Amino acid sequence: MARPRPAVHEPRLSKGNRLPGYRIESSPSFVRSPQGDGVAERFIRSPKEQLPWVRTFDTVEELRLALLDFKARFNRHWLLQRHGYMTPAEVRAQYQATKEAA
């Protein structure tokens, strides 16, 4: 019996190669790309290690608020090697300053 092929969903890009509704640019990678998979896995792992595996939430709203708090703490306090040991907020501010100066 032949198995159906999985559907490939590609988001439609608007002008400037940006994904509509998001402030991110498309950066396509190869299917099953180890580097791309690793980045995505690591991105998901950080909040999982900090929230659901450590705490129990009684409601979805409680989880949502905890995720928002995690996002704020991550952006303000986490030093990232790939950003030269700066926080995401510092990198964003530096980028905005250079963009405005240009």
Residue pairs with C-beta under 8 A, 6 or more apart in sequence:
11 19
11 20
11 26
12 20
13 19
13 20
13 26
14 20
16 25
17 25
17 26
18 24
18 25
18 26
19 25
19 26
29 35
29 36
30 36
46 74
47 67
47 70
50 70
51 63
51 66
51 67
51 70
52 63
55 66
57 63
57 66
74 88
75 87
75 88
75 89
75 92
76 87
76 89
77 87
78 87
78 88
79 85
79 86
79 87
80 86
80 87
80 88
80 91
83 90
83 91
86 94
